[in-house]
Amino acid sequence: AAATYMDVFRNLGAEATIAVHTRDRDEADRLGPMEAIEWATGAFLTGGDQGRIVARVADTCLHSSLRQGRKRGLVVAGTSAGAAVMPDLAIVEGDSGSSPRLNSIEIRSGLGFLPGIVIDQHFAQRGRLGRLISILLQAPAVVGLGIDEDTAIVAQGEEFAVIGSGAVTVVDES
């Protein structure tokens, strides 16, 4: 997927692109990824398996570099699983469905870029309202965001804007 996304970002006007591979935690702890983040203005996490992303990136030097980059204005973005790992909590496994079911979802610590929320992706397309409600029953201190396909949130501070052709469903159990 790296080559495809690099082409997309170059076509959108990115001056330079580089792929940072994290096939394992050792790669996420090497100097190369940290050097790439030092000069970057944006970082993009691809989709796939959010459990795998968290297992390979969380608490590594790459993760630390991304956090430091955010302090200087680095934009950190993701699609699908890459979006799901942005909050403090990430859904790593669970059944979709319109009815909430306790203990049907596995959540882990995410990357911590969006505190106090949890994100579920492909939301309307896969009927995930019950899944999101189930998560909020397990972790009631968070707000749930269900993001449709071809849709994104742009978060700044305590607020976010919705862009794209779909919707974002906000579930606040409080």
C-alpha positions in Angstrom: 0.0 0.0 0.0 2.9 2.4 0.6 3.6 3.0 -3.1 0.0 3.8 -3.8 -0.3 6.2 -0.9 3.0 7.9 -1.8 1.7 8.5 -5.3 -1.6 9.9 -3.9 0.2 12.3 -1.7 2.7 13.4 -4.4 -0.3 14.0 -6.7 -1.9 16.1 -4.0 1.3 18.3 -3.9 3.5 16.7 -1.3 7.1 17.8 -1.9 8.5 14.5 -0.8 7.2 11.2 0.5 8.8 8.3 2.3 7.5 5.0 3.5 8.2 3.9 7.0 7.7 0.2 7.3 6.9 -1.4 10.6 6.8 -5.1 9.9 7.8 -5.6 13.6 8.6 -3.5 16.7 12.4 -3.6 15.9 11.7 -1.6 12.7 9.6 0.9 14.7 12.6 1.3 17.1 15.2 2.0 14.3 16.7 5.4 13.7 15.4 5.7 10.1 11.7 6.2 11.1 12.7 8.9 13.6 14.7 10.8 11.1 11.8 10.7 8.6 9.5 12.2 11.3 11.9 15.0 12.1 11.5 16.7 8.8 7.9 15.6 8.0 4.9 17.8 8.1 2.5 14.9 8.0 2.4 11.2 8.8 -0.3 8.8 7.5 -1.1 5.4 8.9 -2.7 3.0 6.4 -5.5 0.6 7.1 -5.3 -3.1 7.7 -5.4 -4.6 11.2 -5.5 -2.1 14.1 -4.3 -4.7 16.6 -1.2 -5.2 14.4 -0.6 -1.4 14.2 -0.8 -1.0 17.9 1.4 -4.1 18.6 4.1 -2.8 16.2 4.0 0.9 16.9 2.8 1.6 20.5 5.5 2.6 22.9 8.3 2.4 20.3 10.7 5.1 19.2 8.5 5.8 16.2 5.5 6.4 18.5 7.6 8.7 20.6 8.7 10.6 17.5 5.1 11.0 16.3 4.1 12.4 19.7 7.1 14.8 19.6 6.2 15.8 16.0 2.6 16.6 17.1 4.0 19.1 19.5 5.6 20.9 16.7 2.6 20.7 14.4 3.0 17.4 12.6 -0.3 16.3 11.2 -1.0 12.6 12.0 -3.7 11.0 9.9 -5.0 7.5 9.2 -7.5 5.6 7.2 -9.6 2.7 8.4 -7.4 0.8 11.0 -5.0 3.8 10.9 -7.9 6.0 12.1 -9.1 3.5 14.7 -5.7 3.5 16.5 -5.6 7.3 16.9 -7.5 7.5 20.3 -6.4 6.3 23.7 -8.5 3.1 23.1 -8.6 1.1 19.9 -11.0 -1.6 18.8 -8.9 -4.5 17.9 -11.5 -7.1 17.3 -15.3 -7.5 17.5 -18.5 -8.4 15.7 -20.5 -5.8 13.8 -24.2 -5.6 14.5 -27.0 -3.2 15.3 -27.6 -4.7 18.8 -25.1 -4.1 21.6 -23.6 -7.3 23.1 -21.4 -7.2 26.2 -18.0 -8.8 25.9 -18.2 -9.0 22.1 -15.5 -6.4 21.5 -11.8 -6.4 22.3 -10.3 -3.0 23.0 -6.6 -2.1 23.7 -4.7 1.0 24.3 -4.4 3.0 21.1 -1.7 5.5 20.2 -3.2 8.3 22.3 -3.5 11.1 19.8 -7.2 11.6 20.5 -7.9 11.3 24.2 -11.3 10.5 25.6 -12.8 9.0 22.5 -12.9 5.7 20.6 -13.3 5.4 16.8 -15.1 2.8 14.8 -14.6 2.9 11.1 -16.7 1.8 8.0 -19.5 2.7 10.4 -22.8 2.9 8.5 -21.6 0.6 5.7 -21.0 -2.3 8.2 -23.8 -1.5 10.6 -21.6 -0.9 13.7 -23.8 1.1 16.0 -24.3 -1.9 18.4 -20.5 -2.5 18.4 -19.8 1.1 19.3 -22.4 1.1 22.1 -20.9 -2.2 23.4 -17.5 -0.4 23.6 -19.0 2.4 25.5 -20.5 0.0 28.0 -17.0 -1.4 28.6 -15.3 2.0 28.7 -17.9 4.5 29.8 -15.5 7.4 30.1 -15.1 7.9 26.4 -17.2 9.3 23.6 -17.7 7.1 20.5 -17.2 8.3 17.0 -18.5 6.1 14.2 -16.9 7.3 10.9 -18.4 6.3 7.6 -16.4 5.4 4.6 -15.1 8.3 2.4 -15.4 10.5 5.5 -13.0 11.9 8.0 -12.7 14.1 11.1 -10.2 16.9 11.4 -9.5 17.2 15.1 -8.0 20.3 16.7 -8.0 20.6 20.4 -11.4 19.7 21.9 -13.3 20.1 18.5 -13.5 18.3 15.2 -14.9 19.0 11.8 -16.4 16.4 9.5 -15.3 16.2 5.9 -16.2 13.8 3.1 -19.4 12.4 1.6 -20.6 10.4 4.7 -21.4 11.1 8.3 -19.9 10.8 11.7 -22.1 9.4 14.4 -21.3 10.6 17.9 -22.4 8.4 20.8 -22.0 10.0 24.3 -23.3 7.6 27.0 -23.2 10.4 29.6 
